[in-house]
Amino acid sequence: MNPPRTHPITATLLLFAALTGTGATAGADDTPAPAPVTAARAIAYTGKIVSSSGTLPEKAAISAECEGATEAIAGRIEADTYHLDLPPAVRCTVVLGATAWEADRQPVFDAATAIPQTMLIYPLPVALPDIARELIEMGAQDRAARQAWAAGQRDAASQKKMVAGDRKRQRRLRQIITTKGWPMMSTVGAVAANEAWLLAQHAPPAQLKHWSVFMRVAANKHEIRLSNLATTLDRVRMIEKRPQIYGTQYSTREDGAIQFYPIEDIARIDQRRLEMGLSTFAHLKTQLAQPAN
């Protein structure tokens, strides 16, 4: 993607970055502390577990790490179904694990509105560890280039270097996809699969649209985050000057205000966003309105 002065930002990347941040600090001394979450207030959060191997590990554990909590919330697994009791209006991260197995971490922005996502758990080591390492390294290069651009290194030489780097990484990604297929969580791991998706976002429009077909197939197998797929589909629509579906594409004006690209049937946007593991549209707008750290 050539970096325009006012450029689209994907909400998914912002939300991913937010998961690594800290919660809000406590207020003044005269502000009452929030009441502890009790079983009566907890929200039952239940979803499915699938495995690319066709079988599930004999022993697995499910838990949630929630903002403001000092300890993880333990859940239970019954056959292929996980159960958790989560606090409402609190951002949590659902973690599924087993010895010699791994799974992607699932963000839950508010258990009261979130739709539980099916979680893929896959055996370790992954089938393509060398490809995984290469994708992770290319993802780090992609981020470094854009962080430098965001920090103000916007001269012609920096732009030329970033564009050249994008082309090199996209060429290698295209080779990987041609010879190995779309990078799946179960073949390269969740982190590397996410980096492959990130690299694809900066490909030329026709290439991204072509790869979106592979992403749809991967989503049907629970091999890509639905939130990532939603972002890609919106991005393709935005490039084609069609209204987006999930509200992931927006630009930042020079005065810092956020302006969303046109959205189709905005009255039902929350239903669509929640189905893809995204937060409500109101939650997104509130998050974007907060000053950057």
C-alpha positions in Angstrom: 0.0 0.0 0.0 1.4 3.4 -0.9 1.2 5.5 2.2 -1.2 8.4 1.4 -1.4 11.5 3.5 -4.7 10.4 4.8 -4.5 6.7 5.0 -6.9 3.8 5.8 -6.2 2.1 9.1 -7.4 -1.3 9.9 -9.4 -1.6 13.1 -8.2 -5.2 13.6 -4.5 -4.2 13.9 -5.4 -1.5 16.4 -7.4 -3.9 18.5 -4.6 -6.5 18.4 -2.2 -3.9 19.7 -4.6 -2.9 22.4 -4.6 -6.4 23.8 -1.0 -6.0 24.8 -1.7 -2.7 26.7 -2.8 -2.0 30.2 -6.2 -1.2 31.6 -7.4 2.2 32.8 -5.9 3.4 36.1 -7.9 3.9 39.2 -9.7 7.2 39.7 -9.4 9.7 42.6 -9.6 8.5 46.2 -13.2 9.6 46.5 -14.3 7.5 43.5 -15.9 4.2 44.6 -13.9 1.1 43.5 -15.8 -1.1 41.0 -17.6 -3.9 42.7 -16.0 -7.4 42.3 -17.5 -9.6 39.6 -19.8 -12.2 41.2 -21.2 -15.4 39.8 -24.6 -13.7 39.5 -23.2 -11.0 37.3 -20.9 -13.2 35.2 -21.9 -14.0 31.6 -21.9 -17.6 30.4 -19.6 -17.7 27.4 -19.6 -21.0 25.5 -18.1 -22.0 22.1 -16.7 -24.9 20.1 -13.2 -26.3 19.8 -12.0 -27.9 16.6 -8.7 -29.5 15.6 -7.0 -29.6 12.2 -5.8 -33.1 13.1 -9.3 -34.4 13.4 -8.9 -35.3 17.1 -8.7 -33.2 20.2 -6.0 -33.5 22.9 -6.9 -35.7 25.8 -6.3 -32.9 28.3 -6.7 -29.2 27.6 -7.4 -26.1 29.6 -9.4 -23.0 28.9 -9.0 -19.7 30.7 -9.5 -16.0 30.3 -7.2 -13.1 31.1 -9.4 -10.0 31.9 -8.5 -6.4 32.4 -8.2 -5.4 36.0 -8.0 -9.0 37.3 -5.0 -10.3 39.0 -5.7 -13.9 38.2 -7.0 -15.7 35.1 -10.6 -17.0 35.1 -10.6 -20.8 34.8 -13.2 -22.5 32.6 -14.0 -26.0 31.7 -14.1 -28.2 28.6 -16.7 -30.8 27.9 -16.0 -32.9 24.7 -15.6 -30.2 22.0 -17.2 -27.3 23.9 -15.6 -24.8 26.1 -17.4 -22.9 28.9 -16.3 -19.7 30.7 -18.1 -17.3 33.1 -16.8 -13.8 32.1 -17.4 -10.4 33.5 -19.5 -8.0 31.4 -18.1 -4.8 29.9 -14.5 -5.9 30.4 -12.0 -6.8 27.7 -10.7 -10.4 28.1 -8.5 -12.8 26.2 -9.6 -16.4 26.0 -6.6 -18.8 26.1 -6.8 -22.5 25.1 -3.9 -24.8 25.6 -2.6 -28.3 26.0 0.7 -29.9 26.3 2.3 -30.1 22.8 -0.7 -28.3 21.3 -1.4 -24.6 20.6 -4.3 -22.4 19.8 -4.9 -18.8 18.8 -5.9 -16.3 21.5 -9.4 -15.0 21.2 -10.2 -11.4 22.2 -13.6 -10.8 23.9 -14.4 -7.1 24.1 -17.6 -7.5 26.2 -19.0 -10.9 27.1 -22.5 -9.4 27.2 -22.5 -8.7 23.5 -19.7 -10.9 22.1 -20.5 -14.0 20.0 -18.1 -16.9 21.1 -15.8 -17.9 18.3 -14.8 -21.4 17.4 -11.3 -22.0 18.5 -8.8 -24.1 16.5 -6.2 -26.1 18.4 -3.4 -27.7 16.5 -0.5 -30.0 17.4 3.1 -28.8 17.7 5.5 -28.6 16.1 3.8 -27.1 13.1 4.4 -28.6 9.7 6.3 -25.7 8.2 8.5 -24.2 10.9 10.9 -22.6 8.4 8.1 -20.8 6.6 6.7 -19.8 9.9 10.0 -18.1 11.0 10.2 -16.4 7.6 6.7 -15.0 7.8 7.3 -13.7 11.3 10.5 -12.0 10.2 8.8 -10.4 7.2 5.9 -9.3 9.4 8.4 -7.6 11.7 10.0 -5.8 8.7 6.6 -4.6 7.6 5.7 -3.2 11.0 9.1 -1.5 11.3 8.7 0.2 8.0 5.3 1.6 8.8 6.3 2.6 12.3 9.1 4.7 10.8 6.6 6.3 8.4 4.2 7.1 11.2 7.1 8.6 13.3 7.6 11.1 10.5 10.2 9.6 8.2 8.2 10.5 5.1 10.8 11.7 2.7 11.0 10.4 -0.8 13.9 8.1 0.0 12.0 6.5 2.9 8.9 6.0 0.8 10.9 4.4 -2.0 12.6 2.1 0.5 9.2 1.0 2.0 7.6 0.4 -1.4 10.6 -1.7 -2.4 10.4 -3.7 0.8 6.7 -4.3 0.3 7.2 -5.6 -3.2 10.0 -8.0 -2.0 7.9 -9.3 0.8 4.8 -9.7 -1.3 6.8 -11.5 -4.0 8.0 -14.0 -1.4 4.5 -14.4 0.1 3.2 -15.1 -3.4 5.9 -17.8 -3.8 4.9 -19.4 -0.5 1.2 -19.4 -1.4 1.9 -20.9 -4.8 4.0 -23.7 -3.5 2.6 -24.4 0.0 -0.9 -22.9 -0.1 -2.3 -20.1 2.1 -0.4 -20.1 5.4 -2.8 -21.8 7.9 -2.6 -21.7 11.7 -2.2 -25.4 11.8 0.8 -25.4 9.3 2.7 -22.3 10.4 1.2 -21.4 13.8 -1.2 -18.6 14.8 1.4 -15.9 14.9 2.9 -16.6 11.5 -0.6 -17.0 10.0 -1.5 -13.6 11.3 1.7 -12.1 9.8 0.9 -13.6 6.4 -2.5 -11.8 6.6 -0.7 -8.6 7.6 1.7 -8.8 4.6 -1.2 -9.4 2.2 -3.0 -6.2 3.3 -0.2 -4.1 1.6 -0.4 -6.0 -1.7 -1.7 -4.4 -4.9 -5.5 -4.3 -5.0 -5.9 -7.1 -7.6 -3.5 -9.4 -5.6 -5.3 -8.7 -2.3 -8.7 -9.5 -3.9 -7.3 -12.8 -5.3 -5.9 -13.8 -1.9 -9.2 -12.9 -0.2 -10.6 -16.0 -1.8 -8.0 -18.2 -0.1 -8.8 -16.4 3.2 -12.4 -17.3 2.8 -11.5 -20.9 2.4 -9.2 -20.7 5.5 -12.0 -19.1 7.5 -14.3 -22.0 6.7 -11.7 -24.3 8.3 -11.2 -22.0 11.3 -7.6 -21.4 10.1 -7.7 -17.6 10.0 -9.2 -15.1 12.4 -12.6 -14.0 11.2 -11.8 -10.5 12.3 -8.9 -10.6 9.8 -11.1 -11.8 7.0 -13.6 -9.1 7.8 -10.9 -6.4 7.5 -9.7 -7.8 4.2 -13.2 -7.9 2.7 -13.8 -4.4 3.8 -10.5 -3.3 2.4 -11.2 -4.8 -1.0 -14.6 -3.1 -1.0 -13.1 0.3 -0.1 -10.5 0.0 -2.8 -13.3 -0.7 -5.3 -15.2 2.3 -4.0 -18.0 0.1 -2.7 -19.5 0.5 0.8 -17.7 -1.7 3.4 -19.6 -4.3 5.5 -17.9 -4.4 8.9 -16.7 -0.8 9.4 -13.0 -1.7 9.7 -11.8 0.9 7.3 -11.4 4.6 8.1 -9.0 7.5 7.6 -7.4 9.9 10.0 -7.8 13.6 9.0 -5.0 16.1 9.5 -6.9 17.4 12.6 -6.8 13.9 14.1 -10.5 13.2 13.6 -11.6 9.7 12.4 -13.6 9.4 9.3 -15.1 6.1 8.3 -15.4 5.1 4.7 -19.1 4.4 3.6 -20.8 1.5 5.3 -23.5 -0.7 3.9 -26.7 -1.1 5.9 -25.1 0.5 9.0 -28.3 -0.3 11.1 -27.2 -3.9 11.2 -23.5 -3.4 11.5 -23.2 -4.7 15.0 -24.7 -8.1 14.1 -22.2 -8.5 11.3 -19.2 -7.3 13.4 -20.1 -9.6 16.3 -20.4 -12.6 14.1 -16.8 -11.9 13.0 -15.4 -11.6 16.5 -15.2 -7.8 16.4 -16.5 -5.4 19.0 -19.6 -3.3 18.6 -19.3 -0.3 16.3 -19.9 2.0 19.3 -17.0 0.3 21.2 -14.7 0.8 18.2 -15.6 4.5 17.9 -15.0 5.0 21.6 -11.6 3.3 21.4 -10.6 5.4 18.4 -11.6 8.6 20.2 -9.1 7.9 23.0 -5.7 9.7 22.6 -2.9 7.6 21.4 -0.3 6.5 24.0 
